[in-house]
Amino acid sequence: MSHSIQQVNEMKYEEFLQVFGNVVEHCALCAAAIWAHRPFYNVQELHAELCHFIDNLPSIGREGILRLHPDLAGRIAQLGLLTSESKKEQLSAGLDTLTEDERETIMDLNERYKEKFGFPFVICARDNKKHAILTGLKIRIENTSEVEVTTGVEEVKKIMMYRLLDLVKTDN
């Protein structure tokens, strides 16, 4: 259901958390932190408030947000336990059409990535298809932890914007 910005601004705390609690995967804390910043002028301002909150977290907090994301095409997806948002995003990237070799490759790279960085590989699936995701994993696994936290958080911000656009009507 899509809400007008006026409806968003009129939401009580509990309703706001119910609607926006998964804009950052499994992290209603982000929505809770910005509720008091209402009124929002538009969806971009709502997004900016979420970004500001995340950017001001200590590094361990930003890493924590990354840890809440599921592996792309991982076990949770195979068991059908993704959030509705993640399922939609992974489907849009074509991760449901992986060949067995591609699935094995992505699962192996996901494990190596998590072993190296301590959090899963995060990429905005709506902006990428399965080939770009596999390539991105292969390239980004070579980065430093600092670069990957920064890159992962920037990808979370892209994901947040898409999720907000699914929830809030725009004037465009």
Secondary structure per residue as TSV (DSSP state, phi and psi in degrees):
chain	resnum	aa	ss	phi	psi
A	1	M	-	360.0	133.5
A	2	S	-	-99.1	134.7
A	3	H	B	-111.0	145.4
A	4	S	-	-73.4	160.8
A	5	I	H	-63.9	-31.9
A	6	Q	H	-64.0	-43.1
A	7	Q	H	-62.9	-40.5
A	8	V	H	-59.1	-46.9
A	9	N	H	-67.3	-23.3
A	10	E	H	-90.7	-5.3
A	11	M	-	-66.3	137.7
A	12	K	-	-71.8	161.1
A	13	Y	H	-51.1	-50.9
A	14	E	H	-62.7	-41.1
A	15	E	H	-67.1	-41.5
A	16	F	H	-57.7	-44.8
A	17	L	H	-65.3	-39.0
A	18	Q	H	-63.5	-42.0
A	19	V	H	-76.4	-44.6
A	20	F	H	-106.5	4.8
A	21	G	T	-64.6	-18.4
A	22	N	T	-116.3	18.1
A	23	V	S	-61.7	-38.7
A	24	V	S	-103.5	118.6
A	25	E	T	-43.9	120.1
A	26	H	T	54.8	29.2
A	27	C	-	-134.3	72.6
A	28	A	H	-62.6	-19.9
A	29	L	H	-55.1	-37.3
A	30	C	H	-64.2	-45.2
A	31	A	H	-64.5	-42.1
A	32	A	H	-59.9	-37.7
A	33	A	H	-69.3	-26.2
A	34	I	H	-104.1	-8.2
A	35	W	G	-52.3	-43.0
A	36	A	G	-69.3	-9.3
A	37	H	G	-85.6	0.4
A	38	R	-	-61.1	153.4
A	39	P	-	-83.7	149.5
A	40	F	-	-99.0	140.4
A	41	Y	S	-75.6	-36.7
A	42	N	S	-162.4	179.5
A	43	V	H	-64.6	-31.5
A	44	Q	H	-65.2	-38.3
A	45	E	H	-68.9	-38.9
A	46	L	H	-59.4	-45.8
A	47	H	H	-60.9	-44.0
A	48	A	H	-61.5	-38.0
A	49	E	H	-64.6	-42.8
A	50	L	H	-62.8	-44.4
A	51	C	H	-60.8	-43.9
A	52	H	H	-60.4	-44.3
A	53	F	H	-59.7	-48.6
A	54	I	H	-64.4	-43.5
A	55	D	H	-61.9	-27.1
A	56	N	T	-92.1	1.6
A	57	L	S	-73.3	150.8
A	58	P	-	-65.7	163.3
A	59	S	H	-52.0	-41.4
A	60	I	H	-63.6	-32.5
A	61	G	H	-69.5	-40.7
A	62	R	H	-66.9	-38.9
A	63	E	H	-63.3	-38.1
A	64	G	H	-60.5	-40.9
A	65	I	H	-62.0	-39.6
A	66	L	H	-66.0	-37.3
A	67	R	H	-64.9	-21.4
A	68	L	T	-77.4	-12.9
A	69	H	S	-82.4	145.9
A	70	P	-	-79.0	158.2
A	71	D	-	-64.0	141.0
A	72	L	T	-70.0	126.5
A	73	A	T	57.7	28.9
A	74	G	-	-89.1	-167.3
A	75	R	H	-60.1	-40.3
A	76	I	H	-61.7	-41.1
A	77	A	H	-65.6	-41.8
A	78	Q	H	-65.0	-31.1
A	79	L	T	-85.6	-3.4
A	80	G	T	73.7	28.6
A	81	L	-	-107.6	13.9
A	82	L	S	-69.3	154.3
A	83	T	-	-63.7	158.8
A	84	S	H	-59.5	-35.6
A	85	E	H	-65.1	-48.3
A	86	S	H	-64.8	-38.4
A	87	K	H	-60.9	-47.2
A	88	K	H	-59.2	-43.1
A	89	E	H	-67.7	-43.2
A	90	Q	H	-68.1	-36.1
A	91	L	H	-64.4	-40.0
A	92	S	H	-63.8	-26.3
A	93	A	T	-86.6	-5.4
A	94	G	T	80.5	19.8
A	95	L	G	-72.8	-10.1
A	96	D	G	-82.7	-6.4
A	97	T	G	-111.6	17.6
A	98	L	-	-62.7	140.0
A	99	T	-	-72.7	168.1
A	100	E	H	-61.7	-39.8
A	101	D	H	-63.8	-43.6
A	102	E	H	-63.2	-41.4
A	103	R	H	-62.3	-45.1
A	104	E	H	-62.4	-42.7
A	105	T	H	-62.0	-48.8
A	106	I	H	-66.4	-36.9
A	107	M	H	-67.2	-40.9
A	108	D	H	-63.0	-46.9
A	109	L	H	-64.3	-39.7
A	110	N	H	-57.9	-45.2
A	111	E	H	-64.8	-45.2
A	112	R	H	-62.2	-41.3
A	113	Y	H	-61.6	-49.0
A	114	K	H	-63.9	-38.0
A	115	E	H	-62.4	-39.9
A	116	K	H	-74.2	-44.0
A	117	F	H	-104.9	-21.4
A	118	G	S	85.6	8.0
A	119	F	S	-150.0	159.9
A	120	P	-	-74.5	159.0
A	121	F	-	-66.1	124.7
A	122	V	-	-118.6	126.5
A	123	I	-	-144.6	146.3
A	124	C	-	-72.8	100.5
A	125	A	G	-63.0	-29.8
A	126	R	G	-68.1	-20.9
A	127	D	G	-94.5	-0.5
A	128	N	-	-139.6	156.7
A	129	K	-	-110.6	172.2
A	130	K	H	-55.9	-39.6
A	131	H	H	-62.9	-43.9
A	132	A	H	-65.6	-34.8
A	133	I	H	-67.7	-45.3
A	134	L	H	-61.2	-43.9
A	135	T	H	-63.2	-44.6
A	136	G	H	-59.4	-41.9
A	137	L	H	-60.6	-46.7
A	138	K	H	-62.0	-37.8
A	139	I	H	-77.0	-48.7
A	140	R	H	-71.2	-21.4
A	141	I	T	-64.4	-18.4
A	142	E	T	-85.5	-9.2
A	143	N	S	-72.7	169.8
A	144	T	-	-82.7	164.2
A	145	S	H	-59.5	-42.8
A	146	E	H	-59.9	-44.5
A	147	V	H	-64.8	-40.5
A	148	E	H	-70.9	-35.2
A	149	V	H	-62.5	-47.1
A	150	T	H	-62.1	-47.3
A	151	T	H	-64.6	-44.8
A	152	G	H	-60.8	-42.4
A	153	V	H	-65.1	-39.2
A	154	E	H	-63.9	-35.6
A	155	E	H	-68.0	-39.3
A	156	V	H	-58.7	-41.0
A	157	K	H	-62.5	-38.7
A	158	K	H	-65.0	-45.0
A	159	I	H	-59.1	-44.1
A	160	M	H	-57.5	-44.4
A	161	M	H	-62.3	-45.2
A	162	Y	H	-60.2	-43.4
A	163	R	H	-65.3	-39.1
A	164	L	H	-64.1	-41.8
A	165	L	H	-63.7	-27.1
A	166	D	H	-72.4	-24.7
A	167	L	H	-102.9	-24.3
A	168	V	B	-122.2	128.0
A	169	K	-	-67.6	140.2
A	170	T	-	-108.8	160.2
A	171	D	-	-80.6	-8.4
A	172	N	-	-70.6	360.0
